[in-house]
Amino acid sequence: MKKILLVLLLSIFCFARTEFSEPKPTFDNPRKVVYSLHTGDIKKINSILGSMYNILKEYPAESLKIVVVAYGKGLRTLRKDFDKATLLRIKSLMQYDVEFIGCKNTMDSMHWKEEDFLDDVDFVQAGIAEVIERKVDGYIGINAY
């Protein structure tokens, strides 16, 4: 009997989901998250991408909005000639409606052009200003790993 009870309790804990705070995330009132991607370290980049997958697993479809703003060394991550495996992960996240935004100031200083980057990347003049404005608009800033 104790073994059955133990297995039952473990099952409950394994399948428990996050208890969402009020107001609960919905299509009309999604959770909004902004990531600052400013590192060139591929291990850190892939950890950051992994954290996005973890968040996507927890929230119901259409109740989460993730934006990634890449600037400085992090902008290199969105170039077509970056690490192929990492680019596949980014393209996969784009399929889940994760929005990727690149910084034109960084682009200009590196003499890069928009066509050097993945399709569906949007651009703003100043990446860090975009992060600030997203936070003012209610986005939660995430500093993963």
C-alpha positions as CSV (number, residue, x, y, z in Angstrom):
1,M,0.0,0.0,0.0
2,K,2.8,2.4,0.8
3,K,4.5,1.7,-2.5
4,I,1.2,2.5,-4.4
5,L,0.8,5.7,-2.4
6,L,4.4,6.7,-3.1
7,V,4.0,6.0,-6.9
8,L,0.8,8.0,-6.9
9,L,2.4,11.0,-5.2
10,L,5.4,10.9,-7.5
11,S,3.1,10.8,-10.5
12,I,1.2,13.9,-9.3
13,F,4.5,15.8,-8.8
14,C,5.9,14.8,-12.2
15,F,2.9,16.0,-14.0
16,A,2.2,19.2,-12.0
17,R,2.2,22.4,-14.0
18,T,3.1,25.8,-13.0
19,E,0.3,27.6,-11.1
20,F,-0.2,30.8,-13.0
21,S,-0.7,34.1,-11.2
22,E,-3.7,36.3,-11.7
23,P,-4.6,37.5,-14.1
24,K,-4.0,34.2,-15.8
25,P,-2.3,34.3,-19.2
26,T,-4.7,34.3,-22.1
27,F,-4.8,35.2,-25.8
28,D,-6.0,38.7,-25.0
29,N,-3.6,39.1,-22.0
30,P,-0.4,37.1,-22.8
31,R,2.7,37.0,-20.7
32,K,5.3,39.2,-22.4
33,V,9.0,38.4,-22.2
34,V,12.0,40.2,-23.7
35,Y,15.5,38.7,-23.9
36,S,18.6,40.8,-24.4
37,L,21.0,38.8,-26.6
38,H,24.3,40.5,-26.3
39,T,26.8,37.7,-25.9
40,G,28.9,36.0,-28.5
41,D,29.5,32.9,-26.4
42,I,27.8,30.0,-28.2
43,K,27.3,28.0,-25.0
44,K,25.5,30.9,-23.4
45,I,23.5,31.5,-26.5
46,N,22.3,27.9,-26.6
47,S,21.4,28.1,-22.9
48,I,19.4,31.2,-23.5
49,L,17.6,29.5,-26.4
50,G,17.0,26.4,-24.2
51,S,15.3,28.6,-21.6
52,M,12.9,29.9,-24.3
53,Y,11.9,26.3,-25.1
54,N,11.3,25.7,-21.3
55,I,9.1,28.7,-21.1
56,L,7.2,27.7,-24.2
57,K,6.5,24.3,-22.7
58,E,4.9,25.8,-19.6
59,Y,2.4,28.3,-21.1
60,P,-0.7,27.4,-23.2
61,A,-0.4,28.2,-26.9
62,E,-1.1,31.9,-27.7
63,S,-0.7,33.0,-24.1
64,L,3.0,33.9,-24.3
65,K,4.9,36.5,-26.4
66,I,8.7,36.2,-26.5
67,V,10.9,38.9,-28.1
68,V,14.6,38.5,-28.5
69,V,16.6,41.7,-29.1
70,A,20.1,41.0,-30.4
71,Y,22.8,43.7,-30.2
72,G,26.5,43.9,-29.7
73,K,28.2,40.5,-30.0
74,G,24.8,38.8,-29.8
75,L,23.8,40.1,-33.2
76,R,26.2,37.7,-34.9
77,T,23.9,34.9,-33.7
78,L,21.3,35.9,-36.3
79,R,23.6,36.0,-39.3
80,K,23.1,33.3,-42.0
81,D,26.7,32.2,-41.6
82,F,26.5,31.5,-37.8
83,D,26.6,28.0,-36.3
84,K,24.2,25.8,-38.3
85,A,22.8,23.9,-35.3
86,T,22.1,27.1,-33.4
87,L,20.4,28.7,-36.5
88,L,18.2,25.6,-36.7
89,R,17.1,26.2,-33.1
90,I,16.4,29.9,-33.8
91,K,14.4,29.0,-36.9
92,S,12.4,26.5,-34.8
93,L,11.7,29.2,-32.2
94,M,10.5,31.5,-35.0
95,Q,8.0,28.8,-35.9
96,Y,6.6,29.2,-32.3
97,D,6.2,33.0,-33.0
98,V,9.3,34.0,-31.1
99,E,10.2,37.4,-32.5
100,F,13.9,38.2,-33.2
101,I,15.0,41.8,-33.6
102,G,18.4,43.0,-34.6
103,C,20.2,46.3,-33.8
104,K,21.0,48.5,-36.8
105,N,23.6,50.4,-34.9
106,T,25.6,47.2,-34.4
107,M,25.0,46.3,-38.0
108,D,26.3,49.6,-39.2
109,S,29.4,49.4,-37.0
110,M,30.2,45.9,-38.3
111,H,29.4,46.9,-41.9
112,W,26.7,44.2,-42.2
113,K,23.6,44.3,-44.3
114,E,20.1,43.1,-43.6
115,E,20.5,40.4,-46.2
116,D,23.3,38.8,-44.1
117,F,20.7,37.8,-41.6
118,L,18.0,35.2,-41.3
119,D,14.7,35.9,-43.0
120,D,12.0,37.1,-40.6
121,V,14.4,39.1,-38.4
122,D,13.1,42.6,-37.8
123,F,15.4,45.5,-37.2
124,V,15.4,48.6,-35.0
125,Q,17.9,51.4,-34.9
126,A,19.0,50.9,-31.3
127,G,18.6,47.4,-29.7
128,I,19.1,48.5,-26.1
129,A,16.4,51.2,-26.6
130,E,14.1,48.5,-27.9
131,V,14.6,46.5,-24.7
132,I,13.9,49.6,-22.6
133,E,10.7,50.3,-24.6
134,R,9.5,46.7,-24.3
135,K,9.9,46.8,-20.6
136,V,8.0,50.1,-20.4
137,D,5.3,48.3,-22.4
138,G,5.0,45.6,-19.7
139,Y,7.5,43.0,-21.0
140,I,9.4,41.1,-18.4
141,G,13.2,41.3,-19.0
142,I,14.8,37.8,-18.8
143,N,18.6,37.4,-18.1
144,A,19.0,33.7,-18.6
145,Y,22.2,32.0,-17.5
